[in-house]
Amino acid sequence: MNIKNKESYILISSDENSFSEFYALFLEKVAIYKKQHIVLKISDKINTTKEDFLLFLDVAAEKKKEKTSFVIVSDTVNMDDFPENFNIVPTLIEAEDIIEMENMERELGF
């Protein structure tokens, strides 16, 4: 797992060989970044399923309660297969855009 502190968020990217290994490490680390936005970039080399991604729903809900953003970057899934409030985008630029939009919504009281 690689963790980089970006200007407005924490970028966590996978370098593990399996999703289960990555997910276990992620769960250990996510509490450290409770008050920060998180962008999670999952490697194309890890074989993932829709059910794997759905494991992050609880994390996304918790981040929303904390008034922070949680975005997954992956171009291997169909975003339409997931709930509308679950942020999955194909590129890092789009993840940054989601964070900006959600910040604006929070500032406006949405």
Protein Blocks (a to p, Z undefined) as FASTA:
>chain_A
ZZdddfkbccdddfbfbfklmmmmmmmmmmmmmmbccdddddfkbccdfklmmmmmmmmm
mmmmnopacddddfkbcfklpcfklccdfbfklmmmmmmmmmmmmmnoZZ
